[in-house]
Amino acid sequence: MKRIIYTLVILLLVLIVAITLRTLLKAGTFKNLQYHSEFTESMVRGVMGAEDIQIDRASQKAYISSCDRRKALAGEPYTGAIYFLDLSSEKPDPVKMPSTWSPADFRPHGISLFRDADSSLWLFAVNHPDPGPSVEVFEIRNDSLFHTETITGDFLKSPNDLVATGRRQFYFTNDHGADASVSQWKDFVLIGTGEVGYFDGEKGHILEAGLRYPNGINTSPDGKELFVALTTDGSISVYQTEPWSFKYKIHLGTGVDNLDFDEAGNLWTAAHPKMLAFLAHAKDPAKRSPSQVLMLTRDENGQFTQVEELYLSDGNPLSGSSVAVNYYGKIFVGSVFEDGVLVLERR
């Protein structure tokens, strides 16, 4: 009997070590990073926690989701905001957008823009107020936010990002399941609890479940494909939207975050190549987390398998990059916790 117990204990220890090593490998702990940049770097200060950035090329503006997440982790009260940068300016300053709706617990996360056929412009924001998450819908007029709707429901379990497809329609990601504590434990052992869903204007529908931390989400410019960043899986899953079906996976081996398409149809993402370093940075700003910018282009089969790492830093001057958007060769990079937006321009 003792021999059986001893054997079971040894097997359990071996399993724990194997799971831990697998987690550390997936998190990039043992990576030997080669930092590089072909850009001049400057910072636009005055936007705290610019986690997501969306560009409206018609108005030449970049809209930024801003929130002081360190205060959130510390349990302190804080209010987020939406800013914009005027991209027609050589050196734009951030402008905080006035709003018809300004609750003290507005905490924007992922955002999306939708320009309708009548040229009206709409901004959707994932919000994390107490007691539960929501999606806030605004119309943008005269550089101001006019709040039109708050969308809630059980389908919004832990929303991270969204992409609007109409004035009341959007795809969204739940990065965790409903029970956050259990989901975080499962994250450690790389068991997916996240979801991708669609709100059709009346109801929310879960389209895919059991995903490893689904994070950024975006549709192709023609709307026929949906791209979902799976952070702890180090990949991007690609789906056909009509009818819904899985197409292929892009393996990147890094903690991909938000996704964006540029004017040429290239896919951009910022990523966390060392995810445990990012978790340490979340607790201590002095502990820097590497920032990475990737550009993906289509191959001869129309798949985004051609990947170029354009930028990789040790976390200075911007730590923990979460979004990278390209505006005619000028790249704007945001992060989860830092003050400011990093601007990269070719030398």
Contacts in CASP RR format, 6 or more apart in sequence:
PFRMAT RR
TARGET T0000
AUTHOR 0000-0000-0000
METHOD contacts of the structure
MODEL  1
MKRIIYTLVILLLVLIVAITLRTLLKAGTFKNLQYHSEFTESMVRGVMGA
EDIQIDRASQKAYISSCDRRKALAGEPYTGAIYFLDLSSEKPDPVKMPST
WSPADFRPHGISLFRDADSSLWLFAVNHPDPGPSVEVFEIRNDSLFHTET
ITGDFLKSPNDLVATGRRQFYFTNDHGADASVSQWKDFVLIGTGEVGYFD
GEKGHILEAGLRYPNGINTSPDGKELFVALTTDGSISVYQTEPWSFKYKI
HLGTGVDNLDFDEAGNLWTAAHPKMLAFLAHAKDPAKRSPSQVLMLTRDE
NGQFTQVEELYLSDGNPLSGSSVAVNYYGKIFVGSVFEDGVLVLERR
19 189 0 8 1.000
22 190 0 8 1.000
23 188 0 8 1.000
23 189 0 8 1.000
23 190 0 8 1.000
24 30 0 8 1.000
24 276 0 8 1.000
26 190 0 8 1.000
26 232 0 8 1.000
26 233 0 8 1.000
26 234 0 8 1.000
26 275 0 8 1.000
27 232 0 8 1.000
27 274 0 8 1.000
27 275 0 8 1.000
27 276 0 8 1.000
28 253 0 8 1.000
28 254 0 8 1.000
28 273 0 8 1.000
28 274 0 8 1.000
28 275 0 8 1.000
28 276 0 8 1.000
29 274 0 8 1.000
29 276 0 8 1.000
31 273 0 8 1.000
31 274 0 8 1.000
33 273 0 8 1.000
33 274 0 8 1.000
33 290 0 8 1.000
33 312 0 8 1.000
33 314 0 8 1.000
34 312 0 8 1.000
35 290 0 8 1.000
35 312 0 8 1.000
35 313 0 8 1.000
35 314 0 8 1.000
36 309 0 8 1.000
36 311 0 8 1.000
36 312 0 8 1.000
37 311 0 8 1.000
37 312 0 8 1.000
37 313 0 8 1.000
37 344 0 8 1.000
38 310 0 8 1.000
38 311 0 8 1.000
38 346 0 8 1.000
38 347 0 8 1.000
39 310 0 8 1.000
39 311 0 8 1.000
39 331 0 8 1.000
39 344 0 8 1.000
39 345 0 8 1.000
39 346 0 8 1.000
39 347 0 8 1.000
40 344 0 8 1.000
40 345 0 8 1.000
40 346 0 8 1.000
40 347 0 8 1.000
41 317 0 8 1.000
41 342 0 8 1.000
41 343 0 8 1.000
41 344 0 8 1.000
42 342 0 8 1.000
42 343 0 8 1.000
42 345 0 8 1.000
43 317 0 8 1.000
43 318 0 8 1.000
43 340 0 8 1.000
43 341 0 8 1.000
43 342 0 8 1.000
43 343 0 8 1.000
44 85 0 8 1.000
44 91 0 8 1.000
44 92 0 8 1.000
44 93 0 8 1.000
44 94 0 8 1.000
44 340 0 8 1.000
44 341 0 8 1.000
44 343 0 8 1.000
45 339 0 8 1.000
45 340 0 8 1.000
46 94 0 8 1.000
46 339 0 8 1.000
46 340 0 8 1.000
47 64 0 8 1.000
47 66 0 8 1.000
47 83 0 8 1.000
47 94 0 8 1.000
47 339 0 8 1.000
47 340 0 8 1.000
47 341 0 8 1.000
48 66 0 8 1.000
48 67 0 8 1.000
48 68 0 8 1.000
48 338 0 8 1.000
48 339 0 8 1.000
48 340 0 8 1.000
49 66 0 8 1.000
49 67 0 8 1.000
49 68 0 8 1.000
49 69 0 8 1.000
49 334 0 8 1.000
49 335 0 8 1.000
49 336 0 8 1.000
49 337 0 8 1.000
49 338 0 8 1.000
49 339 0 8 1.000
49 340 0 8 1.000
50 64 0 8 1.000
50 65 0 8 1.000
50 66 0 8 1.000
50 83 0 8 1.000
50 323 0 8 1.000
50 334 0 8 1.000
50 335 0 8 1.000
50 338 0 8 1.000
50 340 0 8 1.000
50 341 0 8 1.000
51 65 0 8 1.000
51 66 0 8 1.000
51 67 0 8 1.000
51 69 0 8 1.000
51 109 0 8 1.000
51 110 0 8 1.000
51 258 0 8 1.000
51 322 0 8 1.000
51 323 0 8 1.000
51 334 0 8 1.000
51 335 0 8 1.000
51 336 0 8 1.000
52 64 0 8 1.000
52 65 0 8 1.000
52 108 0 8 1.000
52 109 0 8 1.000
52 110 0 8 1.000
52 111 0 8 1.000
52 161 0 8 1.000
52 258 0 8 1.000
52 322 0 8 1.000
52 323 0 8 1.000
53 62 0 8 1.000
53 63 0 8 1.000
53 64 0 8 1.000
53 65 0 8 1.000
53 258 0 8 1.000
53 260 0 8 1.000
53 323 0 8 1.000
53 325 0 8 1.000
53 332 0 8 1.000
53 334 0 8 1.000
53 341 0 8 1.000
54 62 0 8 1.000
54 63 0 8 1.000
54 111 0 8 1.000
54 112 0 8 1.000
54 113 0 8 1.000
54 123 0 8 1.000
54 260 0 8 1.000
54 325 0 8 1.000
55 61 0 8 1.000
55 62 0 8 1.000
55 63 0 8 1.000
55 87 0 8 1.000
55 113 0 8 1.000
55 260 0 8 1.000
55 325 0 8 1.000
55 327 0 8 1.000
56 62 0 8 1.000
56 63 0 8 1.000
56 113 0 8 1.000
56 115 0 8 1.000
56 121 0 8 1.000
57 263 0 8 1.000
57 327 0 8 1.000
58 115 0 8 1.000
58 119 0 8 1.000
58 121 0 8 1.000
59 121 0 8 1.000
60 86 0 8 1.000
60 87 0 8 1.000
60 88 0 8 1.000
61 84 0 8 1.000
61 85 0 8 1.000
61 86 0 8 1.000
61 87 0 8 1.000
62 84 0 8 1.000
62 85 0 8 1.000
62 87 0 8 1.000
62 325 0 8 1.000
62 327 0 8 1.000
62 332 0 8 1.000
63 82 0 8 1.000
63 83 0 8 1.000
63 84 0 8 1.000
63 111 0 8 1.000
63 113 0 8 1.000
63 123 0 8 1.000
63 140 0 8 1.000
64 82 0 8 1.000
64 83 0 8 1.000
64 84 0 8 1.000
64 85 0 8 1.000
64 94 0 8 1.000
64 334 0 8 1.000
64 341 0 8 1.000
65 82 0 8 1.000
65 108 0 8 1.000
65 109 0 8 1.000
65 110 0 8 1.000
65 111 0 8 1.000
65 125 0 8 1.000
66 80 0 8 1.000
66 81 0 8 1.000
66 82 0 8 1.000
66 83 0 8 1.000
66 108 0 8 1.000
67 78 0 8 1.000
67 80 0 8 1.000
67 81 0 8 1.000
67 107 0 8 1.000
67 108 0 8 1.000
67 109 0 8 1.000
68 78 0 8 1.000
68 80 0 8 1.000
69 282 0 8 1.000
69 336 0 8 1.000
69 337 0 8 1.000
70 285 0 8 1.000
70 337 0 8 1.000
71 77 0 8 1.000
71 78 0 8 1.000
72 78 0 8 1.000
72 107 0 8 1.000
73 282 0 8 1.000
73 283 0 8 1.000
77 104 0 8 1.000
78 107 0 8 1.000
79 102 0 8 1.000
79 103 0 8 1.000
79 104 0 8 1.000
79 105 0 8 1.000
79 106 0 8 1.000
79 107 0 8 1.000
80 106 0 8 1.000
80 107 0 8 1.000
80 108 0 8 1.000
81 96 0 8 1.000
81 97 0 8 1.000
81 106 0 8 1.000
81 108 0 8 1.000
82 96 0 8 1.000
82 97 0 8 1.000
82 99 0 8 1.000
82 108 0 8 1.000
82 111 0 8 1.000
82 123 0 8 1.000
82 125 0 8 1.000
82 138 0 8 1.000
82 145 0 8 1.000
83 94 0 8 1.000
83 95 0 8 1.000
83 96 0 8 1.000
83 97 0 8 1.000
84 94 0 8 1.000
84 95 0 8 1.000
84 97 0 8 1.000
84 143 0 8 1.000
85 92 0 8 1.000
85 93 0 8 1.000
85 94 0 8 1.000
85 95 0 8 1.000
85 332 0 8 1.000
85 341 0 8 1.000
86 92 0 8 1.000
86 95 0 8 1.000
87 327 0 8 1.000
87 330 0 8 1.000
94 340 0 8 1.000
94 341 0 8 1.000
95 143 0 8 1.000
97 140 0 8 1.000
97 143 0 8 1.000
97 144 0 8 1.000
97 145 0 8 1.000
98 144 0 8 1.000
98 145 0 8 1.000
99 138 0 8 1.000
99 144 0 8 1.000
99 145 0 8 1.000
99 146 0 8 1.000
99 147 0 8 1.000
100 144 0 8 1.000
100 145 0 8 1.000
100 146 0 8 1.000
100 147 0 8 1.000
101 136 0 8 1.000
101 138 0 8 1.000
101 145 0 8 1.000
101 147 0 8 1.000
103 129 0 8 1.000
105 129 0 8 1.000
105 130 0 8 1.000
106 127 0 8 1.000
106 129 0 8 1.000
106 136 0 8 1.000
107 127 0 8 1.000
107 128 0 8 1.000
107 129 0 8 1.000
108 125 0 8 1.000
108 126 0 8 1.000
108 127 0 8 1.000
108 136 0 8 1.000
109 125 0 8 1.000
109 126 0 8 1.000
109 127 0 8 1.000
109 128 0 8 1.000
109 159 0 8 1.000
109 160 0 8 1.000
109 161 0 8 1.000
110 125 0 8 1.000
110 126 0 8 1.000
110 160 0 8 1.000
110 161 0 8 1.000
110 162 0 8 1.000
110 216 0 8 1.000
110 258 0 8 1.000
111 123 0 8 1.000
111 124 0 8 1.000
111 125 0 8 1.000
111 126 0 8 1.000
111 162 0 8 1.000
112 123 0 8 1.000
112 124 0 8 1.000
112 161 0 8 1.000
112 162 0 8 1.000
112 163 0 8 1.000
112 164 0 8 1.000
112 170 0 8 1.000
113 121 0 8 1.000
113 122 0 8 1.000
113 123 0 8 1.000
113 124 0 8 1.000
113 164 0 8 1.000
114 121 0 8 1.000
114 122 0 8 1.000
114 124 0 8 1.000
114 164 0 8 1.000
114 165 0 8 1.000
114 166 0 8 1.000
114 167 0 8 1.000
115 121 0 8 1.000
115 122 0 8 1.000
116 122 0 8 1.000
116 166 0 8 1.000
116 167 0 8 1.000
120 139 0 8 1.000
121 139 0 8 1.000
121 140 0 8 1.000
122 137 0 8 1.000
122 138 0 8 1.000
122 139 0 8 1.000
122 140 0 8 1.000
122 164 0 8 1.000
122 166 0 8 1.000
122 167 0 8 1.000
123 137 0 8 1.000
123 138 0 8 1.000
123 139 0 8 1.000
123 140 0 8 1.000
123 145 0 8 1.000
124 135 0 8 1.000
124 136 0 8 1.000
124 137 0 8 1.000
124 138 0 8 1.000
124 162 0 8 1.000
124 164 0 8 1.000
124 170 0 8 1.000
125 135 0 8 1.000
125 136 0 8 1.000
125 138 0 8 1.000
126 133 0 8 1.000
126 135 0 8 1.000
126 159 0 8 1.000
126 160 0 8 1.000
126 161 0 8 1.000
126 162 0 8 1.000
126 172 0 8 1.000
127 133 0 8 1.000
127 134 0 8 1.000
127 135 0 8 1.000
127 136 0 8 1.000
132 152 0 8 1.000
133 152 0 8 1.000
133 156 0 8 1.000
133 157 0 8 1.000
133 158 0 8 1.000
133 159 0 8 1.000
134 150 0 8 1.000
134 151 0 8 1.000
134 152 0 8 1.000
134 156 0 8 1.000
135 150 0 8 1.000
135 151 0 8 1.000
135 152 0 8 1.000
135 156 0 8 1.000
135 159 0 8 1.000
135 162 0 8 1.000
135 170 0 8 1.000
135 172 0 8 1.000
135 199 0 8 1.000
136 147 0 8 1.000
136 149 0 8 1.000
136 150 0 8 1.000
136 151 0 8 1.000
137 147 0 8 1.000
137 148 0 8 1.000
137 149 0 8 1.000
137 150 0 8 1.000
137 151 0 8 1.000
137 167 0 8 1.000
137 168 0 8 1.000
138 145 0 8 1.000
138 146 0 8 1.000
138 147 0 8 1.000
138 148 0 8 1.000
139 145 0 8 1.000
139 146 0 8 1.000
139 148 0 8 1.000
140 146 0 8 1.000
149 168 0 8 1.000
151 168 0 8 1.000
151 199 0 8 1.000
153 204 0 8 1.000
155 197 0 8 1.000
155 199 0 8 1.000
155 203 0 8 1.000
155 204 0 8 1.000
155 205 0 8 1.000
155 206 0 8 1.000
156 172 0 8 1.000
156 174 0 8 1.000
157 174 0 8 1.000
157 176 0 8 1.000
157 177 0 8 1.000
157 178 0 8 1.000
157 195 0 8 1.000
158 174 0 8 1.000
158 175 0 8 1.000
158 176 0 8 1.000
158 177 0 8 1.000
158 178 0 8 1.000
158 180 0 8 1.000
158 183 0 8 1.000
158 194 0 8 1.000
159 172 0 8 1.000
159 173 0 8 1.000
159 174 0 8 1.000
159 175 0 8 1.000
160 173 0 8 1.000
160 174 0 8 1.000
160 175 0 8 1.000
160 214 0 8 1.000
160 215 0 8 1.000
160 216 0 8 1.000
161 172 0 8 1.000
161 173 0 8 1.000
161 215 0 8 1.000
161 216 0 8 1.000
161 217 0 8 1.000
161 258 0 8 1.000
162 170 0 8 1.000
162 171 0 8 1.000
162 172 0 8 1.000
162 173 0 8 1.000
162 217 0 8 1.000
163 170 0 8 1.000
163 171 0 8 1.000
163 172 0 8 1.000
163 217 0 8 1.000
163 218 0 8 1.000
163 219 0 8 1.000
163 226 0 8 1.000
164 170 0 8 1.000
165 171 0 8 1.000
165 219 0 8 1.000
165 223 0 8 1.000
168 199 0 8 1.000
168 201 0 8 1.000
169 198 0 8 1.000
169 199 0 8 1.000
169 200 0 8 1.000
169 201 0 8 1.000
170 198 0 8 1.000
170 199 0 8 1.000
171 196 0 8 1.000
171 197 0 8 1.000
171 198 0 8 1.000
171 207 0 8 1.000
171 217 0 8 1.000
171 219 0 8 1.000
171 226 0 8 1.000
172 196 0 8 1.000
172 197 0 8 1.000
172 198 0 8 1.000
172 199 0 8 1.000
172 217 0 8 1.000
173 194 0 8 1.000
173 195 0 8 1.000
173 196 0 8 1.000
173 197 0 8 1.000
173 214 0 8 1.000
173 215 0 8 1.000
173 216 0 8 1.000
173 217 0 8 1.000
173 228 0 8 1.000
174 194 0 8 1.000
174 195 0 8 1.000
174 196 0 8 1.000
174 197 0 8 1.000
174 214 0 8 1.000
175 194 0 8 1.000
175 213 0 8 1.000
175 214 0 8 1.000
175 215 0 8 1.000
175 231 0 8 1.000
176 183 0 8 1.000
176 184 0 8 1.000
176 187 0 8 1.000
176 193 0 8 1.000
176 194 0 8 1.000
176 213 0 8 1.000
177 183 0 8 1.000
177 193 0 8 1.000
177 194 0 8 1.000
177 195 0 8 1.000
182 193 0 8 1.000
183 193 0 8 1.000
183 194 0 8 1.000
186 192 0 8 1.000
186 193 0 8 1.000
187 193 0 8 1.000
187 212 0 8 1.000
187 213 0 8 1.000
187 232 0 8 1.000
190 212 0 8 1.000
190 232 0 8 1.000
190 233 0 8 1.000
191 212 0 8 1.000
192 210 0 8 1.000
192 211 0 8 1.000
192 212 0 8 1.000
192 213 0 8 1.000
192 232 0 8 1.000
193 210 0 8 1.000
193 211 0 8 1.000
194 209 0 8 1.000
194 210 0 8 1.000
194 211 0 8 1.000
194 212 0 8 1.000
194 213 0 8 1.000
194 214 0 8 1.000
195 206 0 8 1.000
195 207 0 8 1.000
195 208 0 8 1.000
195 209 0 8 1.000
195 210 0 8 1.000
195 211 0 8 1.000
195 214 0 8 1.000
196 206 0 8 1.000
196 207 0 8 1.000
196 208 0 8 1.000
196 211 0 8 1.000
196 214 0 8 1.000
196 217 0 8 1.000
196 226 0 8 1.000
196 228 0 8 1.000
196 239 0 8 1.000
197 204 0 8 1.000
197 205 0 8 1.000
197 206 0 8 1.000
197 207 0 8 1.000
197 208 0 8 1.000
198 204 0 8 1.000
198 205 0 8 1.000
198 207 0 8 1.000
199 205 0 8 1.000
207 239 0 8 1.000
207 244 0 8 1.000
208 228 0 8 1.000
208 239 0 8 1.000
208 246 0 8 1.000
211 228 0 8 1.000
211 230 0 8 1.000
211 233 0 8 1.000
211 237 0 8 1.000
212 230 0 8 1.000
212 231 0 8 1.000
212 232 0 8 1.000
212 233 0 8 1.000
212 234 0 8 1.000
213 230 0 8 1.000
213 231 0 8 1.000
213 232 0 8 1.000
213 233 0 8 1.000
214 228 0 8 1.000
214 229 0 8 1.000
214 230 0 8 1.000
214 231 0 8 1.000
215 228 0 8 1.000
215 229 0 8 1.000
215 230 0 8 1.000
215 231 0 8 1.000
215 256 0 8 1.000
215 257 0 8 1.000
215 258 0 8 1.000
216 228 0 8 1.000
216 229 0 8 1.000
216 256 0 8 1.000
216 257 0 8 1.000
216 258 0 8 1.000
216 259 0 8 1.000
217 226 0 8 1.000
217 227 0 8 1.000
217 228 0 8 1.000
217 229 0 8 1.000
217 259 0 8 1.000
218 226 0 8 1.000
218 227 0 8 1.000
218 259 0 8 1.000
218 260 0 8 1.000
218 261 0 8 1.000
218 267 0 8 1.000
219 225 0 8 1.000
219 226 0 8 1.000
219 227 0 8 1.000
219 241 0 8 1.000
220 226 0 8 1.000
220 227 0 8 1.000
220 261 0 8 1.000
221 261 0 8 1.000
221 265 0 8 1.000
223 241 0 8 1.000
224 240 0 8 1.000
224 241 0 8 1.000
224 242 0 8 1.000
225 238 0 8 1.000
225 239 0 8 1.000
225 240 0 8 1.000
225 241 0 8 1.000
225 247 0 8 1.000
226 238 0 8 1.000
226 239 0 8 1.000
226 240 0 8 1.000
226 241 0 8 1.000
227 236 0 8 1.000
227 237 0 8 1.000
227 238 0 8 1.000
227 239 0 8 1.000
227 259 0 8 1.000
227 267 0 8 1.000
227 304 0 8 1.000
228 236 0 8 1.000
228 237 0 8 1.000
228 238 0 8 1.000
228 239 0 8 1.000
229 236 0 8 1.000
229 255 0 8 1.000
229 256 0 8 1.000
229 257 0 8 1.000
229 258 0 8 1.000
229 259 0 8 1.000
229 269 0 8 1.000
230 236 0 8 1.000
230 237 0 8 1.000
230 256 0 8 1.000
231 255 0 8 1.000
231 256 0 8 1.000
231 257 0 8 1.000
231 272 0 8 1.000
231 275 0 8 1.000
232 255 0 8 1.000
232 275 0 8 1.000
234 251 0 8 1.000
234 252 0 8 1.000
234 253 0 8 1.000
234 254 0 8 1.000
234 255 0 8 1.000
234 256 0 8 1.000
235 249 0 8 1.000
235 250 0 8 1.000
235 251 0 8 1.000
235 252 0 8 1.000
235 253 0 8 1.000
235 256 0 8 1.000
236 249 0 8 1.000
236 250 0 8 1.000
236 252 0 8 1.000
236 256 0 8 1.000
236 259 0 8 1.000
236 267 0 8 1.000
236 269 0 8 1.000
236 296 0 8 1.000
236 304 0 8 1.000
237 246 0 8 1.000
237 249 0 8 1.000
237 250 0 8 1.000
238 246 0 8 1.000
238 247 0 8 1.000
238 248 0 8 1.000
238 249 0 8 1.000
238 250 0 8 1.000
238 303 0 8 1.000
238 304 0 8 1.000
239 245 0 8 1.000
239 246 0 8 1.000
239 247 0 8 1.000
240 246 0 8 1.000
240 247 0 8 1.000
248 303 0 8 1.000
250 296 0 8 1.000
250 303 0 8 1.000
250 304 0 8 1.000
250 305 0 8 1.000
250 307 0 8 1.000
252 269 0 8 1.000
252 271 0 8 1.000
252 294 0 8 1.000
252 307 0 8 1.000
254 271 0 8 1.000
254 272 0 8 1.000
254 273 0 8 1.000
254 292 0 8 1.000
254 294 0 8 1.000
255 271 0 8 1.000
255 272 0 8 1.000
255 273 0 8 1.000
255 275 0 8 1.000
256 269 0 8 1.000
256 271 0 8 1.000
256 294 0 8 1.000
257 269 0 8 1.000
257 270 0 8 1.000
257 271 0 8 1.000
257 272 0 8 1.000
257 321 0 8 1.000
257 322 0 8 1.000
257 323 0 8 1.000
258 269 0 8 1.000
258 270 0 8 1.000
258 322 0 8 1.000
258 323 0 8 1.000
258 324 0 8 1.000
259 267 0 8 1.000
259 268 0 8 1.000
259 269 0 8 1.000
260 267 0 8 1.000
260 268 0 8 1.000
260 269 0 8 1.000
260 323 0 8 1.000
260 324 0 8 1.000
260 325 0 8 1.000
260 326 0 8 1.000
261 267 0 8 1.000
261 268 0 8 1.000
262 268 0 8 1.000
262 325 0 8 1.000
262 326 0 8 1.000
262 327 0 8 1.000
263 326 0 8 1.000
263 327 0 8 1.000
263 328 0 8 1.000
266 295 0 8 1.000
266 296 0 8 1.000
266 297 0 8 1.000
266 326 0 8 1.000
267 295 0 8 1.000
267 296 0 8 1.000
267 297 0 8 1.000
267 304 0 8 1.000
268 293 0 8 1.000
268 294 0 8 1.000
268 295 0 8 1.000
268 296 0 8 1.000
268 324 0 8 1.000
268 325 0 8 1.000
268 326 0 8 1.000
268 331 0 8 1.000
269 293 0 8 1.000
269 294 0 8 1.000
269 296 0 8 1.000
269 324 0 8 1.000
270 291 0 8 1.000
270 292 0 8 1.000
270 293 0 8 1.000
270 294 0 8 1.000
270 321 0 8 1.000
270 322 0 8 1.000
270 323 0 8 1.000
270 324 0 8 1.000
270 333 0 8 1.000
270 334 0 8 1.000
271 292 0 8 1.000
271 293 0 8 1.000
271 294 0 8 1.000
271 321 0 8 1.000
272 278 0 8 1.000
272 289 0 8 1.000
272 290 0 8 1.000
272 292 0 8 1.000
272 320 0 8 1.000
272 321 0 8 1.000
272 322 0 8 1.000
273 290 0 8 1.000
273 292 0 8 1.000
273 312 0 8 1.000
274 289 0 8 1.000
274 290 0 8 1.000
277 287 0 8 1.000
277 288 0 8 1.000
277 289 0 8 1.000
277 290 0 8 1.000
278 289 0 8 1.000
278 320 0 8 1.000
278 336 0 8 1.000
280 287 0 8 1.000
280 289 0 8 1.000
281 287 0 8 1.000
281 288 0 8 1.000
281 289 0 8 1.000
281 319 0 8 1.000
281 320 0 8 1.000
281 337 0 8 1.000
282 336 0 8 1.000
282 337 0 8 1.000
285 319 0 8 1.000
285 337 0 8 1.000
285 338 0 8 1.000
288 314 0 8 1.000
288 315 0 8 1.000
288 316 0 8 1.000
288 319 0 8 1.000
289 315 0 8 1.000
289 319 0 8 1.000
289 320 0 8 1.000
290 312 0 8 1.000
290 313 0 8 1.000
290 314 0 8 1.000
290 315 0 8 1.000
290 319 0 8 1.000
290 320 0 8 1.000
291 311 0 8 1.000
291 312 0 8 1.000
291 313 0 8 1.000
291 315 0 8 1.000
291 318 0 8 1.000
291 319 0 8 1.000
291 320 0 8 1.000
291 321 0 8 1.000
291 333 0 8 1.000
291 335 0 8 1.000
291 342 0 8 1.000
292 309 0 8 1.000
292 311 0 8 1.000
292 312 0 8 1.000
292 313 0 8 1.000
292 321 0 8 1.000
293 309 0 8 1.000
293 310 0 8 1.000
293 311 0 8 1.000
293 312 0 8 1.000
293 321 0 8 1.000
293 324 0 8 1.000
293 331 0 8 1.000
293 333 0 8 1.000
293 344 0 8 1.000
294 307 0 8 1.000
294 308 0 8 1.000
294 309 0 8 1.000
294 310 0 8 1.000
294 324 0 8 1.000
295 307 0 8 1.000
295 308 0 8 1.000
295 310 0 8 1.000
295 326 0 8 1.000
296 304 0 8 1.000
296 305 0 8 1.000
296 306 0 8 1.000
296 307 0 8 1.000
296 308 0 8 1.000
297 304 0 8 1.000
297 306 0 8 1.000
297 308 0 8 1.000
298 304 0 8 1.000
298 305 0 8 1.000
298 306 0 8 1.000
299 305 0 8 1.000
299 306 0 8 1.000
310 331 0 8 1.000
310 344 0 8 1.000
311 324 0 8 1.000
311 331 0 8 1.000
311 333 0 8 1.000
311 344 0 8 1.000
317 342 0 8 1.000
318 333 0 8 1.000
318 334 0 8 1.000
318 335 0 8 1.000
318 338 0 8 1.000
318 340 0 8 1.000
318 342 0 8 1.000
319 335 0 8 1.000
319 337 0 8 1.000
319 338 0 8 1.000
320 335 0 8 1.000
320 336 0 8 1.000
320 337 0 8 1.000
320 338 0 8 1.000
321 333 0 8 1.000
321 334 0 8 1.000
321 335 0 8 1.000
321 342 0 8 1.000
322 334 0 8 1.000
322 335 0 8 1.000
322 336 0 8 1.000
323 333 0 8 1.000
323 334 0 8 1.000
324 331 0 8 1.000
324 332 0 8 1.000
324 333 0 8 1.000
324 334 0 8 1.000
325 331 0 8 1.000
325 332 0 8 1.000
329 345 0 8 1.000
329 346 0 8 1.000
330 343 0 8 1.000
330 344 0 8 1.000
330 345 0 8 1.000
331 343 0 8 1.000
331 344 0 8 1.000
331 345 0 8 1.000
332 341 0 8 1.000
332 342 0 8 1.000
332 343 0 8 1.000
332 344 0 8 1.000
333 341 0 8 1.000
333 342 0 8 1.000
333 343 0 8 1.000
333 344 0 8 1.000
334 340 0 8 1.000
334 341 0 8 1.000
334 342 0 8 1.000
335 342 0 8 1.000
END
